[in-house]
Amino acid sequence: MRQTSITRRTAETDIALTLVLDGRGEAQIDTGVGFLDHMLTLFARHGRFNLTVTCRGDVHVDAHHTTEDIAIVLGRAFSECLGDRRGIARYGYFLLPMDEALIAAAVDISGRACLGFEAALPAQTLGNFDTELVKEFMQAFARSLGAAVHLRQLAGENTHHIIEGMFKALGRAMRQAVAIDAGFEDEIPSTKGILL
């Protein structure tokens, strides 16, 4: 079974995360940041990943360290679950409507970290969450996983809908990318023979 558990402690955050790739979309999330809890729950549900996250961070300052560090650990967890990437589809994409918002997500688990992020977020905060942290999360996730992650807002006016669409679309794109490619289970999906 493709799963892992990771703990990461710094002076700013204390994180415990468990990821099961071939799950049922079950999530138990407690980051200390309500909006981030909601987004990670959506990501897990739409990706069909089982995800447990607890974090004690310096949220009395703001949510920056908590958001970025969780993304680092989540990317690392995917990387550990995938091992040498043998048999995976590697690529995933999804076009997701969320009411008036329309979000495109595409992923290449290539070993090369890159983020393409195009979105106009009208609101600077949602609750106590700074919306600029969405890009920070995606950057840290892409870097830690070693993947090209592209997220593009094609339409949308409501900030909550735009961001929710991004996390759902990313979950569904990741679900495709990490899936075992039937008939090619023993192959590394690259002419280089390596994806690390």
C-alpha positions in Angstrom: 0.0 0.0 0.0 1.3 3.4 -1.0 1.3 5.3 2.3 3.6 7.2 4.6 3.7 9.1 7.9 6.0 12.1 8.4 6.7 14.4 11.3 8.5 17.7 11.0 9.4 20.0 13.9 10.9 23.5 13.5 11.0 26.5 15.8 7.8 27.7 13.9 5.7 24.5 13.4 5.2 21.0 14.7 3.6 18.8 12.0 2.4 15.2 11.9 1.0 14.0 8.5 -0.2 10.7 7.3 -1.0 10.1 3.6 -2.5 7.1 1.9 -2.6 7.5 -1.9 -5.0 4.7 -2.6 -7.6 5.8 -0.2 -11.3 6.9 0.0 -10.9 10.6 0.4 -11.1 10.5 4.2 -9.5 13.5 6.0 -8.8 14.5 9.6 -7.2 18.0 9.5 -6.3 20.2 12.4 -3.9 22.9 11.3 -5.0 25.7 13.6 -6.1 27.6 10.5 -9.8 26.9 9.7 -9.7 27.9 6.0 -6.6 25.7 5.4 -8.4 22.8 7.1 -11.3 23.2 4.7 -9.1 23.4 1.6 -7.0 20.3 2.6 -10.2 18.4 3.3 -11.4 19.2 -0.2 -8.1 18.3 -1.7 -8.1 14.9 0.0 -11.8 14.2 -0.9 -11.4 15.0 -4.6 -8.1 13.3 -4.9 -9.4 10.2 -3.0 -6.4 10.4 -0.7 -6.7 9.5 3.0 -5.0 12.4 4.7 -4.4 13.2 8.4 -2.7 16.4 9.4 -2.1 18.0 12.7 0.0 21.2 13.1 0.8 23.4 16.0 2.3 26.5 14.5 2.9 30.2 15.3 -0.5 31.3 14.1 -0.4 34.0 16.7 1.9 35.7 14.2 0.0 34.7 11.1 -0.7 31.6 9.0 2.4 31.8 6.8 4.7 29.3 8.4 1.9 26.8 9.0 0.6 27.0 5.4 4.1 26.7 3.8 5.4 24.0 6.1 2.3 21.8 5.7 2.8 22.1 1.9 6.4 21.1 2.3 5.5 18.0 4.3 2.6 17.1 2.0 4.8 17.3 -1.1 7.4 15.1 0.7 4.7 12.6 1.6 3.6 12.2 -2.0 7.3 11.8 -3.0 7.9 9.1 -0.4 4.7 7.2 -1.4 5.7 7.3 -5.1 9.2 6.0 -4.6 11.0 5.8 -7.9 7.7 6.8 -9.7 7.5 3.3 -11.4 4.2 2.6 -13.0 2.5 6.0 -12.4 0.7 7.9 -15.1 2.9 10.9 -14.2 0.6 13.5 -15.8 -2.8 14.7 -14.6 -5.1 17.6 -15.4 -8.5 18.8 -14.6 -10.8 21.6 -15.6 -13.1 22.4 -12.6 -16.1 24.7 -12.5 -16.9 26.1 -9.0 -20.0 28.2 -9.5 -18.9 31.3 -11.5 -15.2 30.3 -11.1 -13.4 28.1 -13.6 -10.0 26.6 -12.7 -7.5 24.6 -14.8 -5.0 22.4 -13.0 -2.2 20.4 -14.6 0.5 18.3 -13.0 3.7 16.6 -14.2 5.5 14.6 -11.6 8.8 15.1 -13.5 11.4 15.6 -10.7 11.6 19.2 -11.8 9.9 21.7 -9.5 8.0 24.5 -11.2 4.9 26.5 -10.4 2.7 28.3 -12.9 0.1 30.3 -11.1 -2.3 32.8 -12.6 -5.2 34.0 -10.5 -6.8 37.3 -9.6 -8.0 37.0 -6.0 -10.2 40.0 -5.2 -10.2 39.5 -1.4 -6.9 39.8 0.5 -8.3 37.7 3.4 -10.8 35.0 4.0 -11.5 34.9 7.7 -8.0 35.2 9.2 -6.4 33.6 6.2 -4.2 35.8 3.8 -5.2 34.7 0.3 -1.6 35.3 -1.0 -0.7 32.2 1.0 -2.4 30.0 -1.6 0.5 30.7 -4.0 3.0 30.1 -1.2 1.3 26.7 -0.5 1.4 25.7 -4.2 5.0 26.8 -4.6 6.2 24.8 -1.5 4.1 21.7 -2.6 5.6 21.7 -6.1 9.1 22.2 -4.9 8.9 19.5 -2.2 7.3 17.0 -4.5 9.5 17.8 -7.5 6.6 18.5 -9.9 5.5 21.0 -12.4 2.2 22.3 -11.1 0.1 24.7 -13.1 -3.0 26.4 -11.8 -4.9 29.0 -13.9 -8.1 30.9 -13.1 -10.1 31.1 -16.3 -13.1 32.8 -14.8 -14.3 33.8 -11.4 -15.1 36.7 -9.1 -15.6 35.2 -5.7 -12.3 34.6 -3.9 -13.5 31.6 -1.9 -14.8 29.9 -5.0 -11.5 30.5 -6.9 -9.4 29.1 -4.2 -11.7 26.2 -3.5 -11.7 25.4 -7.2 -7.9 25.3 -7.1 -7.6 22.8 -4.3 -10.3 20.6 -5.8 -8.8 20.7 -9.2 -5.3 20.0 -7.9 -6.6 17.0 -5.9 -8.2 15.6 -9.1 -5.2 16.3 -11.2 -2.9 14.6 -8.6 -5.3 11.6 -8.5 -4.7 11.1 -12.2 -0.9 11.7 -12.0 -0.3 9.2 -9.2 -2.6 6.5 -10.6 -1.0 3.3 -11.7 -0.9 3.2 -15.5 -2.4 -0.3 -16.3 -0.1 -2.3 -18.5 2.9 -0.2 -17.6 3.2 -1.0 -13.9 7.0 -1.8 -14.1 8.0 1.1 -16.3 9.4 4.5 -15.3 7.3 7.0 -17.4 10.3 8.8 -18.9 12.7 8.2 -21.7 15.5 9.2 -19.3 14.6 6.1 -17.2 14.5 8.2 -14.0 12.1 10.8 -12.5 14.1 11.9 -9.5 
